Each structure stands twice: as structure tokens, then as C-alpha cells.
Amino acid sequence: MNELIYFLLIGLAAGWLAGKLMEGRSFGLVGNLIVGVIGAILGGLVFRLVGLAATGLLGSLICATAGAVLLLFLLQKFGKRP
């Protein structure tokens, strides 16, 4: 249970950071959480593919934020356009 809460808090912070880095704004609590959690999963996959491992709080936050930034970049690049 503690690990799930830790994962969600890291995801929330990563989503907020990615929003600030990519758009200059926040996506709201739920939006930040969704972006951060998906970004954490994506970041973990990418980090493993290049042979890196995230350890500790800071490493997890960096990994999740990098994944969230990548997710937002991909959404901007390939997302719906009006």
C-alpha cells in the first residue's frame, strides 16, 4: 500500500513538473496524476532500454518526469490537431 502511494505521489509531482517544462502550466490534480503515472511507466521503460536505473526518490522523480515530458512531446507531435 505504501508503494502505491509513493508511486502516485511521484507521478503527481512528475506530471506537474512536465506540465511546467512543456506548456508552462499545470493540468490540474487529476491531469497531472495521469500524465505523471503514464510518464513514470514510459520513463521506466525508456531508462531500462538505454541501460539506466532509477534509484531513490530523486532518481524516481527524474525518471518519471523524463517519461512525462516524452509523453507530452509525443502527444503534441502526434495528437489531434484542429
N, C-alpha and C positions, 0 to 999 in steps of 0.2 A: 504494500500500500504506500509506504514512504517513497519507493522508487517511482511510482506513478505520479505522485505529487511533485517530486523533484523534476521528472521529465516534463510535466505540464508547465511548471514554473520556468524552466529553461526555455521551453517552446514559446511561452508568452513573452519573455524578455527578448528572445531572438527575433520573434515576429515584429516587436516594437522597433528594435534596432534596424532590422531590414527595411521596415517602412520609412524610418528616418533617413537611411542611406539611399534608398532608391527613389522615393517620392517626396521626401521631406515632411511627411505627415504620418500619423498613426491610422490604423484601420479599425480602431475600437477594440474592446476587450476580446470579443469572440473572433473577430477577424485576425487580430494579432496571434491569438492562440492557434487558430487553424493554420495560418501561414508558418508560424514557428514550429509546430509539430510536424507538418509535412516537410518543412525545411530541415528539421533535425534528422528525419529519416533519409531524405535526399543527401544531406551533408555527410551522414554516416556512410552511405553507400559510396559516394564520391571519394571520401577520405580513404576508405578501405581499398578502392580501386587504385589509388596512387600510392598506397603503402603507408599511410599515416594513421595514427590512432589518437583519439581524443581522450585525455585522462583528466580527471578532476573537474571542478566547477568551471574554471576558466576555459579549459580545453573543450568541454561540452558546449559552452556558450559560443565559442568561436566556431566550432563545427556546425552547430545549429544555425547560427547567423549566416555563415557562408552558404549553407544549403538554402536558407530562406531568401537570401539575395539572389541566388541562382534561380530559384523558383519564380521570384518576381520578374527577373530578367526574361525568363522563358515565357511567362505569361504576357509580358509586354510585347515580346517579339512575335509570338505566335497566337496571341489571344484574338478575340473578336475585335474587329475594327468597324466603326460606324460607316 
